[in-house]
Structures are given as C-alpha cells and as structure tokens.
Amino acid sequence: MKRKLALVAVLASSVMGLAHANDVEAGIAQYREMLQDGNPAELFEMSGEELWTTPRGPKNATMEKCDLGKGPGVVAAAFVELPRYFADTGRVQDLESRIVTCMVSLQGFDEAKILKTGYAKGEQANVRDMATYVAGASRELKINVPQDHQKEREMYEVGKRLFFMRSGPHDFACATCHAEDNKRIRLQGLPNLTGNPGDGIGFAAWPAYRVGNGQMWPMQKRLNDCYRQQRFPEPKFASDATIALGVYMGVNAKDAKSIAPAIKR
C-alpha cells in the first residue's frame, strides 16, 4: 500500500509539474505578445533602413543595388530565402555575410576590418541594423531556404554534422539542447531544431531583441552565444561553420512563418 501511495504521489507531482511548465510557457508567450507592440527592434529596423539608403563608405554609395538573392535592389522576401549560394562570391552566404559583401563591393568598405570588429561596434553595429531591416521586409512570409545548388546541399550536410558534433569541456553539442521536444532551461523552452518547431520559435525568430540585456541579436550573434554556452572557442564572424548551421536550421524550418525581428526574454 505504501508503495502504491508513493507511486501515486510521484505521478501526481509529475502531472502538476507538467501543468506548471505549461502555465509558465503560456505566461511567457503572453508576455512576449504584450511586448511585441512596442518591440525595440523597430528602432534598429528604422536605423537599418536609413543606413541602406544613405550614401556611405569610400565610394559614397548606398546599399540599394545590393543583390540578396532576388536581384539587385530587391529586399522584400529575400530574408526567408537565406542562406543561399551566390555565384559572384562562389559561396553560400547568410544575410549578414551577404550584407558585408555588398558593403565592400558597393561602398568600398574593408571586409577584413568589418569581420574583426566586435559585435554591436562600428560597422558591425551597422550590419546588425541593416540585417534587422532586411528581415523585417519578410515578416509573415514562409521560410524557404534553397537546396538547388550542390554547395547549398553540401552546407546543409556540414551544418547537420556540426549540430550533432559533441566536443568541448562539457561534451556538448547544439543537439544537447535542441534535438528533443519539450526541453527547457529554467523558464526558457528549447525548440527542437532538427525539424520545424513552428512559426517564429526557432530559426524564423532571428534577428531578435533580447529584453534581458537590452541588445539586438542577429543570427551570427545568436550562434556565437550558443558556442559560448557550450564552452567552445568563439567562432569567427560569418565563418562557414556558422553559415552551415544556418543552412541546416533554415532548411529544417521550411514553411514556418518569419516573425523577425522578434523579441526574446
């Protein structure tokens, strides 16, 4: 009898815990919805649009002829089809690396200098703002990262291997947190990124404004921080590794609606 009562108590506790977790998740979702109307990301989006149309750099030119994959000057719907292969660079690029390419080719900026600059500083801050602007032009559109070119398919496979690769002092991988359903850290739900987690939960939510630290994070910063939490060496900005991970997550997120620029805890 005592064993049965103990078992009932454990089961009841589990059910109550699950109900509490669901209540917490619903509360967080409601909190985000309340904040969305005043999402500070809008300020970064406005800054990005101004940067896009303002002549700058050694060539005193705008970014309005930048080809993001939909043709020179086309911003609408470009974000949801990135990362993708670009013939002019001969590589697969994500949004931020492609913006840097345009800053170099159109405006004459020094690529090496931009890549070495810290996040949210100098031209890196401008890349962040322009990425936020471009992402906003695809809001509510469905993610459709292409796999037509051989290099796009290769990057997907590289990204998949990196996602599941365990290493570092704690033997972590991206999959440690993001390869199962219904996982969380403290109050934070962890989306399963091996499939489509739904509209705006995973890949389709970044760039996003982080309420906790008052910072705007594009995807490169998001991935950089994931590596930091795994105690991995910090990846270089716009490295093939981070882009490959973006391809893997983006392809898995097919048909999810983008809500970027979003707001996060």
C-alpha positions as CSV (number, residue, x, y, z in Angstrom):
1,M,0.0,0.0,0.0
2,K,2.8,2.4,0.9
3,R,4.5,1.7,-2.5
4,K,1.2,2.4,-4.3
5,L,0.7,5.7,-2.4
6,A,4.3,6.7,-3.1
7,L,3.7,5.9,-6.8
8,V,0.5,8.0,-6.9
9,A,2.3,10.9,-5.2
10,V,5.1,10.8,-7.8
11,L,2.6,10.6,-10.7
12,A,0.6,13.5,-9.2
13,S,3.8,15.5,-8.8
14,S,4.8,14.9,-12.4
15,V,1.4,15.9,-13.6
16,M,1.4,19.1,-11.5
17,G,4.9,19.8,-12.7
18,L,3.9,19.4,-16.3
19,A,0.8,21.6,-15.8
20,H,3.0,24.2,-14.1
21,A,5.5,24.1,-17.0
22,N,2.7,24.6,-19.5
23,D,1.4,27.5,-17.4
24,V,4.8,29.1,-17.4
25,E,5.2,28.6,-21.1
26,A,1.8,30.2,-21.7
27,G,2.7,33.1,-19.4
28,I,6.0,33.7,-21.3
29,A,4.1,33.6,-24.6
30,Q,1.6,36.2,-23.3
31,Y,4.5,38.3,-22.0
32,R,6.1,38.3,-25.4
33,E,2.8,39.2,-27.1
34,M,2.3,42.1,-24.8
35,L,5.8,43.4,-25.6
36,Q,5.6,42.9,-29.3
37,D,3.6,46.1,-30.0
38,G,6.4,48.1,-28.5
39,N,9.3,45.9,-29.7
40,P,12.5,48.0,-29.5
41,A,13.7,46.0,-32.6
42,E,11.7,48.5,-34.6
43,L,14.3,51.2,-33.7
44,F,17.1,49.0,-35.1
45,E,14.9,48.3,-38.2
46,M,14.5,52.0,-38.8
47,S,18.2,52.6,-38.4
48,G,18.9,49.8,-40.9
49,E,16.6,51.3,-43.5
50,E,18.3,54.7,-43.2
51,L,21.7,53.0,-43.5
52,W,20.5,51.1,-46.5
53,T,19.5,54.3,-48.4
54,T,22.3,56.6,-47.2
55,P,25.5,57.1,-49.3
56,R,28.4,55.9,-47.2
57,G,31.9,54.5,-47.4
58,P,34.9,55.3,-49.6
59,K,32.7,55.1,-52.7
60,N,29.9,57.3,-51.2
61,A,27.2,54.9,-52.4
62,T,24.1,53.4,-51.0
63,M,23.2,49.7,-50.5
64,E,20.2,50.0,-52.8
65,K,21.8,47.9,-55.5
66,C,22.7,45.1,-53.2
67,D,21.7,41.6,-54.5
68,L,20.4,39.5,-51.7
69,G,19.3,36.7,-54.0
70,K,16.2,38.2,-55.5
71,G,18.1,40.6,-57.8
72,P,19.9,43.9,-57.3
73,G,17.9,46.2,-55.1
74,V,15.2,43.7,-54.1
75,V,14.8,43.5,-50.3
76,A,11.3,42.1,-50.0
77,A,11.2,38.3,-49.4
78,A,15.0,38.0,-49.6
79,F,15.5,37.1,-45.9
80,V,13.3,34.0,-45.9
81,E,15.5,32.5,-48.7
82,L,18.8,32.9,-47.0
83,P,21.4,31.4,-46.6
84,R,21.9,30.6,-50.3
85,Y,24.6,30.2,-52.9
86,F,25.8,33.4,-54.7
87,A,27.7,33.0,-58.0
88,D,29.6,36.2,-57.6
89,T,31.4,35.1,-54.4
90,G,31.3,31.4,-55.2
91,R,30.0,30.5,-51.7
92,V,26.9,30.1,-49.7
93,Q,26.2,33.2,-47.6
94,D,23.8,34.1,-44.9
95,L,22.2,37.6,-44.5
96,E,25.0,39.2,-42.6
97,S,27.8,37.9,-44.7
98,R,26.0,39.0,-47.8
99,I,25.5,42.4,-46.4
100,V,29.2,42.7,-45.8
101,T,29.9,41.6,-49.4
102,C,27.6,44.5,-50.6
103,M,29.3,47.0,-48.3
104,V,32.6,46.0,-49.8
105,S,31.6,45.9,-53.5
106,L,29.2,48.8,-53.5
107,Q,30.5,51.2,-50.8
108,G,34.2,50.3,-50.7
109,F,34.5,49.2,-47.0
110,D,37.3,47.0,-45.8
111,E,36.0,43.5,-45.3
112,A,38.7,42.3,-43.0
113,K,38.2,45.3,-40.7
114,I,34.5,44.7,-40.5
115,L,34.9,41.0,-39.7
116,K,37.4,41.8,-36.9
117,T,35.2,44.4,-35.3
118,G,33.3,43.3,-32.2
119,Y,29.5,42.8,-32.2
120,A,27.5,46.0,-31.8
121,K,30.5,48.1,-32.5
122,G,31.4,50.3,-35.5
123,E,30.3,48.8,-38.9
124,Q,29.3,45.6,-37.1
125,A,26.5,47.5,-35.5
126,N,25.5,48.8,-38.9
127,V,25.5,45.3,-40.3
128,R,23.2,44.3,-37.4
129,D,20.8,47.2,-38.1
130,M,20.7,46.5,-41.8
131,A,20.1,42.8,-41.2
132,T,17.2,43.7,-38.9
133,Y,15.7,46.0,-41.7
134,V,16.0,43.3,-44.3
135,A,14.5,40.7,-42.0
136,G,11.5,42.9,-41.3
137,A,10.8,43.1,-45.1
138,S,9.9,39.4,-45.0
139,R,7.7,39.3,-41.9
140,E,5.0,36.7,-42.0
141,L,6.5,35.1,-45.1
142,K,7.4,31.4,-45.1
143,I,10.9,30.3,-44.7
144,N,12.2,28.7,-48.0
145,V,15.9,28.2,-47.8
146,P,17.0,26.8,-51.2
147,Q,18.8,23.5,-51.8
148,D,19.1,23.7,-55.6
149,H,22.9,24.2,-55.8
150,Q,25.3,21.5,-54.9
151,K,27.1,23.8,-52.5
152,E,23.8,24.5,-50.7
153,R,23.3,20.8,-50.2
154,E,26.9,20.4,-49.0
155,M,26.5,23.2,-46.5
156,Y,23.3,21.5,-45.2
157,E,25.2,18.3,-44.5
158,V,28.1,20.2,-42.9
159,G,25.6,22.1,-40.7
160,K,23.9,18.8,-39.7
161,R,27.2,17.3,-38.6
162,L,28.2,20.4,-36.7
163,F,24.8,20.4,-35.0
164,F,25.3,16.9,-33.6
165,M,29.1,17.2,-33.0
166,R,29.8,16.8,-29.3
167,S,33.0,18.5,-28.1
168,G,34.4,21.0,-25.6
169,P,35.0,20.6,-21.8
170,H,31.4,19.6,-21.2
171,D,30.9,17.3,-24.3
172,F,28.1,19.5,-25.5
173,A,26.6,19.8,-29.0
174,C,23.8,22.0,-30.4
175,A,21.7,18.8,-30.2
176,T,22.2,18.6,-26.5
177,C,19.6,21.4,-26.1
178,H,17.8,21.4,-29.4
179,A,17.2,17.9,-30.7
180,E,14.3,16.8,-28.5
181,D,10.8,18.0,-27.8
182,N,9.6,19.6,-24.6
183,K,13.0,20.5,-23.2
184,R,13.7,23.7,-21.2
185,I,16.4,25.5,-19.3
186,R,14.8,27.3,-16.3
187,L,11.9,29.2,-17.8
188,Q,13.2,29.0,-21.3
189,G,11.6,26.5,-23.7
190,L,14.2,24.9,-26.1
191,P,12.8,24.3,-29.6
192,N,13.7,21.1,-31.4
193,L,15.6,22.5,-34.4
194,T,16.0,19.1,-36.1
195,G,12.5,19.6,-37.5
196,N,10.1,22.5,-38.0
197,P,9.4,23.9,-34.5
198,G,6.7,26.2,-35.8
199,D,6.3,29.8,-36.7
200,G,8.8,32.1,-35.2
201,I,10.0,29.8,-32.5
202,G,13.5,28.9,-33.7
203,F,15.2,30.0,-36.9
204,A,12.3,32.1,-38.0
205,A,12.6,34.5,-35.0
206,W,16.1,35.9,-35.5
207,P,17.2,38.8,-35.6
208,A,15.5,39.4,-32.2
209,Y,15.7,41.9,-29.4
210,R,16.8,40.4,-26.1
211,V,14.9,42.0,-23.2
212,G,17.3,40.6,-20.6
213,N,20.3,42.5,-21.8
214,G,18.7,45.2,-24.0
215,Q,20.6,44.1,-27.1
216,M,19.6,43.3,-30.7
217,W,20.9,39.9,-31.8
218,P,21.2,38.9,-35.4
219,M,21.7,35.2,-36.2
220,Q,25.5,35.4,-36.2
221,K,25.4,36.7,-32.6
222,R,22.8,34.1,-31.6
223,L,25.1,31.2,-32.8
224,N,28.2,32.8,-31.3
225,D,26.5,32.8,-27.9
226,C,25.4,29.2,-28.3
227,Y,29.0,28.3,-28.8
228,R,30.0,30.3,-25.8
229,Q,27.5,28.5,-23.6
230,Q,28.9,25.2,-24.8
231,R,32.4,26.5,-23.8
232,F,33.6,26.2,-27.4
233,P,36.1,28.6,-28.9
234,E,34.4,31.7,-30.3
235,P,33.6,31.2,-34.0
236,K,34.8,33.9,-36.4
237,F,32.1,36.2,-37.7
238,A,30.4,34.9,-40.9
239,S,32.5,31.7,-40.8
240,D,31.5,28.8,-43.0
241,A,30.6,26.9,-39.8
242,T,28.0,29.4,-38.6
243,I,26.6,29.7,-42.1
244,A,26.4,25.9,-42.4
245,L,24.4,25.8,-39.2
246,G,22.1,28.5,-40.5
247,V,21.5,26.4,-43.7
248,Y,20.7,23.3,-41.6
249,M,18.3,25.1,-39.3
250,G,16.8,27.2,-42.2
251,V,16.0,24.1,-44.4
252,N,14.5,22.4,-41.4
253,A,12.3,25.4,-40.7
254,K,10.7,25.3,-44.2
255,D,7.2,26.9,-44.3
256,A,7.5,28.3,-40.8
257,K,6.4,32.0,-40.9
258,S,9.1,34.5,-40.1
259,I,8.3,36.9,-37.2
260,A,11.7,38.5,-37.3
261,P,12.7,40.9,-36.0
262,A,11.2,39.3,-32.9
263,I,11.5,39.9,-29.2
264,K,13.0,37.4,-26.7
265,R,13.5,37.2,-23.0
